[in-house]
Amino acid sequence: MTFASEDLPAAEIAAAVKSGEASAREFVNAALARIEARNSALGAFTDVTATRALAKADAIDSARAKGEALGPLAGAPFAAKNLFDIAGLPTRAGSKINRDLPPAGADATLVQRLEAAGAILVGGLNMGEYAYDFTGENAHDGPSRNPHDVNHMSGGSSGGSGTAIASGMVPLALGSDTNGSIRVPSSLCGIFGLKPTYGRLSRARTFPFVASFDHLGPFARSVRDLALAYDAMLGPDADDPALADVAPNPVSASLEQGVGGLRIAALGGYFARTGEPAAFEAVARVARALGAARVVDLPQAERARASGYLITMAEGAALHLDRLRTRAADFDPDVRDRLIAGAMLPAAWIVKAQKFRSWFRHQVAEVFKGVDIVLAPATPCRAPLLGQRTMMLDGQEMLVRPNLGLFTQPISFIGLPVATVPVWTDGEKLPIGVQIIAAPWREDLVLRVARALEAQGIVSAPIAKAR
Amino acid sequence: MTEPTFNADAIIDALAPLLGLVVGAASRDAVKTHLDIAARYAALMEEADLSDHEEPAPVFTP
């Protein structure tokens, strides 16, 4: 095994490329070999962009040979959920229908920014159709499988992102999160994920789902890699009208500041019921490690979840109405039938749900006057089996597809930043995640806490042994 | 005052033609299930006591 074939984090790859210990081409070739070896069994990648990746690697190696400065992610292979535009490919967004679109003329802004920092795109990743999914299953491309047990779900809708990271194919991936689609696969696949504040990172040249809630963010196996990727992607972008006019807040420099002085509490009420014991034990373990004995409530979180659910149905349906009329047979039926129902919701419900969103935001802002970080489960259970339609939670039979996100949906409903951290239990082969949540724009705090937990060994993202 | 009632079949029959959608036999039960779920969530959401002056958040800045 050469140095470059080891499954290194992006930060270490960049250090090796800068020092000359290994070339960017070696790292890209190693990633392509891992994808070739593992993808057919796991279903993470839908497109592999080997030619452009090798050309980019050669450009980095050439720049180094000339003594030019290299970026903080120099030579690190990454991949993007296939709703990100990749120049030359149709942006399928997990669908059959979008494959008829013309190829994208340019990369998504976030792909461009990671490549500007030296990272190298090696392909597009599987996802649930049109991102309306928490399972990682796809009717057209097959499921992205959980690398820790291939009979289980990866989680969705950024399922390929979770699979690619947990299996060690690449150290870094991009995904989207409307109601939990970064946090659910992070939880089920046992990796780190960052959903930034709504409006923080540009969504330009990505395929939308619910404009009110769509976020983009990175996945990695280390908090340092999440921070490096996040820092590289910050900045204004006139191509995303929802991008907030706030100053960029790079986080890498403050990552090791620890949790001293931070007021941390677990969320009670809604976030402490309707889940399996493993979900709440994971939160308790993280809280103990952080010395967080307090419990606080987010008022009417159940209503927040209900409101987010309705807005999602309606906005998603409005986006796809023409396709539902003309291409209904080409949808995944599970997605199509939810969207058809969403098209039939009364407008007054949706307006009131948006009013409730404002109310809830103000209430949660009050909570954050007394606390800096709150903790909650990321999913109500470990990864269900592929194909599993229902699950039992607190004695109720519930649909798996919509309810894996019951703890994530109230948080993204008001755009709060969240780092999801993976917790492992002795004797269990599957992990479960915890949400580290802060007030808007405090990505620095959620990543500081995540890093402190990682440094203590409370959370970690080992590469899956089962491949 | 008329109490709100919810009949998923009636909604589908009334709105599918308006929307230009065909709800086939294979889809009907699933669409009804999703409408029933939405109605339950709407009932919960409708109970929220909000001021007339609460501003909706269609464009949201946290």
Boltz contact constraints between the chains, C-beta under 6 A:
constraints:
  - contact:
      token1: [A, 197]
      token2: [B, 62]
      max_distance: 6.0
  - contact:
      token1: [A, 198]
      token2: [B, 62]
      max_distance: 6.0
  - contact:
      token1: [A, 244]
      token2: [B, 61]
      max_distance: 6.0
  - contact:
      token1: [A, 303]
      token2: [B, 44]
      max_distance: 6.0
  - contact:
      token1: [A, 303]
      token2: [B, 45]
      max_distance: 6.0
  - contact:
      token1: [A, 303]
      token2: [B, 48]
      max_distance: 6.0
  - contact:
      token1: [A, 306]
      token2: [B, 41]
      max_distance: 6.0
  - contact:
      token1: [A, 306]
      token2: [B, 44]
      max_distance: 6.0
  - contact:
      token1: [A, 306]
      token2: [B, 45]
      max_distance: 6.0
  - contact:
      token1: [A, 307]
      token2: [B, 45]
      max_distance: 6.0
  - contact:
      token1: [A, 309]
      token2: [B, 41]
      max_distance: 6.0
  - contact:
      token1: [A, 310]
      token2: [B, 41]
      max_distance: 6.0
  - contact:
      token1: [A, 313]
      token2: [B, 38]
      max_distance: 6.0
  - contact:
      token1: [A, 324]
      token2: [B, 21]
      max_distance: 6.0
  - contact:
      token1: [A, 325]
      token2: [B, 20]
      max_distance: 6.0
  - contact:
      token1: [A, 337]
      token2: [B, 27]
      max_distance: 6.0
  - contact:
      token1: [A, 337]
      token2: [B, 30]
      max_distance: 6.0
  - contact:
      token1: [A, 337]
      token2: [B, 31]
      max_distance: 6.0
  - contact:
      token1: [A, 338]
      token2: [B, 34]
      max_distance: 6.0
  - contact:
      token1: [A, 340]
      token2: [B, 21]
      max_distance: 6.0
  - contact:
      token1: [A, 340]
      token2: [B, 31]
      max_distance: 6.0
  - contact:
      token1: [A, 341]
      token2: [B, 31]
      max_distance: 6.0
  - contact:
      token1: [A, 341]
      token2: [B, 34]
      max_distance: 6.0
  - contact:
      token1: [A, 341]
      token2: [B, 35]
      max_distance: 6.0
  - contact:
      token1: [A, 343]
      token2: [B, 19]
      max_distance: 6.0
  - contact:
      token1: [A, 344]
      token2: [B, 11]
      max_distance: 6.0
  - contact:
      token1: [A, 344]
      token2: [B, 15]
      max_distance: 6.0
  - contact:
      token1: [A, 345]
      token2: [B, 38]
      max_distance: 6.0
  - contact:
      token1: [A, 349]
      token2: [B, 42]
      max_distance: 6.0
  - contact:
      token1: [A, 351]
      token2: [B, 56]
      max_distance: 6.0
  - contact:
      token1: [A, 353]
      token2: [B, 45]
      max_distance: 6.0
  - contact:
      token1: [A, 354]
      token2: [B, 56]
      max_distance: 6.0
  - contact:
      token1: [A, 354]
      token2: [B, 57]
      max_distance: 6.0
  - contact:
      token1: [A, 354]
      token2: [B, 58]
      max_distance: 6.0
  - contact:
      token1: [A, 355]
      token2: [B, 50]
      max_distance: 6.0
  - contact:
      token1: [A, 355]
      token2: [B, 54]
      max_distance: 6.0
  - contact:
      token1: [A, 355]
      token2: [B, 56]
      max_distance: 6.0
  - contact:
      token1: [A, 356]
      token2: [B, 48]
      max_distance: 6.0
  - contact:
      token1: [A, 357]
      token2: [B, 57]
      max_distance: 6.0
  - contact:
      token1: [A, 358]
      token2: [B, 54]
      max_distance: 6.0
  - contact:
      token1: [A, 358]
      token2: [B, 55]
      max_distance: 6.0
  - contact:
      token1: [A, 358]
      token2: [B, 57]
      max_distance: 6.0
  - contact:
      token1: [A, 359]
      token2: [B, 50]
      max_distance: 6.0
  - contact:
      token1: [A, 359]
      token2: [B, 54]
      max_distance: 6.0
  - contact:
      token1: [A, 415]
      token2: [B, 62]
      max_distance: 6.0
  - contact:
      token1: [A, 440]
      token2: [B, 62]
      max_distance: 6.0
